[in-house]
Amino acid sequence: MSAAKNNGTRGNGRWEVVIGLEVHTQLATQSKIFSGASTAYGAAPNTQACLVDLGYPGVLPVLNEQVVRMATKFGLAVNATVARRSIFARKNYFYPDLPKGYQISQYELPIVEHGELLIEDQSGNDKRIGITRAHLEEDAGKSIHEGLDRSSGIDLNRAGTPLLEIVSEPDLRSAKEAVAYMRKIHSIVRYLDISDGNMQEGSFRCDANVSVRLRGQEELGTRTELKNLNSFRFVEKAINFEIERQIEVLEDGGEVTQETRLYDSDKDETRSMRSKEEANDYRYFPDPDLLPIEIDEAFIDAVRNTLPELPDAKRQRFVSDYGVKAEDAGILTASRSLADYFEASSKFSDVKPQLVANWIIGDLSAALNKAGLDIRESRIAPEQLGGLLNRVVDNTISGKIAKEVFDAMWMGEGSADDIIESRGLKQITDTSAIEVVIDKVIEANPRQVADYKSGKDKLIGYFVGQVMKETMGKANPAVVNEILKQKLSE
């Protein structure tokens, strides 16, 4: 589709995009929402599905209390109303990976309603995004097609896994805003320890409802639903393609069809999956086997007392208390583990916290990414990084040598002090020793000396480089600069 591939150039200014996300978060319980079967990832197919998950007649679901606690925790974190009474319903549809013929979910009375969170829009301003509801439900199984010739397999290990479906208001106006919102939800559920947020394992994914309308028009356009987007990059690419596809259809005089579409990441396009169902197609009715969820103020207060400091509050504190730049504070607080690492490293060092932030965001993050590791798996502990930075600010080593020491620490060679000692990396600060090297460099470069004295001041960098080369990077650069300028002006 030519316009869709043209990256938004066809009449885009005339159109306003309207997006709402349904984020499916797997809750981090040890057992399923209505049975005692394990939720551990990676087991052989159909080894973690009990009779309740398989929909055998005569078995009854029993609600896992932890999912109620986790849903309440999320509701409080996004300033939502936590329902004192909510009910489970049966969502009826037939699909091979749904052995009961219905999914237990919440419909008319969800456990969480009317929340909000702030994202940063494309202009860098705070934007409020409404959260319509967050409801509890069970996951379905999984159809498997690879390696089965012309057959399909059904793995019911995921059947009954607890999900919290978080539904936004249609307040998002671009794919970038949708990604920012999804990242914020991802950060919050991980801060709360209610989900591991692992997108590769399907613990965190979303459906995107996308429509366009003429700018200034109040009525919403016909929407399509993009199913099971499981990476931030795919969310952005799928939404952008769908926006352009819909604009092309409308500008060619056609009508957008309400339907469910899949995103093909290999072809970078969406394609029709099925016509979009309405609520009445699912014939919702209260599940007769499950009592309503009734919670009181004492339960809610107890959950409220377990809430951690959340990302927005932590970001503001990092700026005000540590003096970290706002952009860097946002990066550090996107992950609770990364924020904890920063605070621990700052505690173990005598340097300005901004320097700690620079090393975490720069060298440490690069090393983690290259090794495919999470911050919790870092080969350099916070106290080790703090110790390294202490040796920079007390002039034991230069910033350049610090990178060599960092690499050695990453390879497990010991603490910064151990490596500096064993490799003989201690910085030369003795002015008399540095003067000897500088005199040698000046004597060896008479033409450059003459050029410098004739007004080519930038040559100072050349002389510094020669001195550092002679001292194998061990001379204190500040001392080198000072002595060089003094001698070259004689």
ABEGO torsion letter per residue (X at the ends): XAAAAAGGABGAAABBBBBBBBBBBBBBBABBAABABBABBGBBBGAABBAAAAGBBGBBBBBBAAAAAAAAAAAAAAGBBBBABBBBBBBBBBBAABAAGBBBBBBABBABBGBBBBBBBAAGBBBBBBBABBBBBBBBBBBBABGAEABBBBBAAABGBBBBBBBBBBABABAAAAAAAAAAAAAAAAAAGABAGBAAAGABBBBBBBBBBBBGBABBBBBBBBBGBABAAAAAAAAAAAAAAAAAAAAAGBBBBBBBBBBBAAAGBBBBABBBBBAAAAGBBBBAABBBBBBBAAAAAAAAAABBBBAAAAAAAAAAAAGBBAAAAAAAAABAAAAAAAAAAAAABABBAAAAAAAAABAAAAAAAAAGBBAAABABBAAAAAAAAAAAAAGABBAAAAAAAAAAAAAGAEBAAAAAAAAGABBBABAAAAAAAAAAAAAABAAAAAAAAAGBAAAAAAAAAAAAAAAGGABBAAAAAAAAAAAAAX
